[in-house]
Amino acid sequence: MPWLDVNGTRLYYEDTGGSGVPLVFSHGLLWSGRMFDKQVAALKDRYRCITYDHRGQGQSDVWRVDTVDMETVYADGVALIEKLGVGPCHFAGLSMGGFVGMRLAARRPELLRSLILIETTADPEPAENVPRYKALNFVARWFGLRWVADRVMPIMFGRTFLEDPARAVERAEWRRRLMENRRDIWRAVNGVVRRRSVYEELSRIQTPTLVVVGAEDTATVPAKAERIHAAIAGSRLVKMPRGGHSSSVEEPALLNAALEEFLRERA
């Protein structure tokens, strides 16, 4: 199994290998590197694609603390790039993965060739969301995510994906993955809910940056992407006409087209 020892824990990762420029994918909360399967399939012939699971998520080891904080998750991203020797790399982060990417670009720009931010925000969790997310996390911790799946699915996915009859099988598969999530995922959820702003660091980012958001993202609404775009000089903003908070799954064709155009310009 491909494991990497970093900062007192083990991260699970997958690496397509090859001689292409490295492209590291960093996933969103409640999922794993598998949420980028369709991006890896489309890009692996041209890039060395690497996905990894954040500590306490996917197949990576649990970290027995109350909160897996974003600074630790960021430090894991640094360690992964350095230990694999893949810097400078392209780095694509979705939601929580974007929290890592923004910190990388602001603090360790020598590790990156470019930054791709997908369905993410530089701000803390909105205060109005916190009580609801804490309640969902309480249920998930003590009873499992299957009891809150019907409330979490509309947060994670947009209307088009949720309502398309032709995608019922695919939708059921992702619901199954959500329900079968590890019980200790609550530690990672606390880290996201309690995160601090990184907005004030965005003006330091000089790495070429692409910001992508789907029109149906209700977890990090398009205005959040516009705010990031305005703060990072020279960044590019792509607003997709469809797609919610998991656009790598929901709208792979739209997202892949945006990624390929941006990466091609940086070959």
Sequence and secondary structure as in RCSB ss.txt:
>XXXX:A:sequence
MPWLDVNGTRLYYEDTGGSGVPLVFSHGLLWSGRMFDKQVAALKDRYRCITYDHRGQGQSDVWRVDTVDMETVYA
DGVALIEKLGVGPCHFAGLSMGGFVGMRLAARRPELLRSLILIETTADPEPAENVPRYKALNFVARWFGLRWVAD
RVMPIMFGRTFLEDPARAVERAEWRRRLMENRRDIWRAVNGVVRRRSVYEELSRIQTPTLVVVGAEDTATVPAKA
ERIHAAIAGSRLVKMPRGGHSSSVEEPALLNAALEEFLRERA
>XXXX:A:secstr
  EEEETTEEEEEEE  SSSEEEEEE  TT  GGGGHHHHHHHTTTEEEEEE  TTSTTS    SS   HHHHHH
HHHHHHHHHT  SEEEEEETHHHHHHHHHHHH GGGEEEEEEES  SS   TTTHHHHHHHHHHHHHH GGGTHH
HHHHHHS HHHHH GGGHHHHHHHHHHHHT  GGGHHHHHHHHT    GGGGGG  S EEEEEETT SSS HHHH
HHHHHHSTT EEEEESS  TTHHHH HHHHHHHHHHHHHTT 
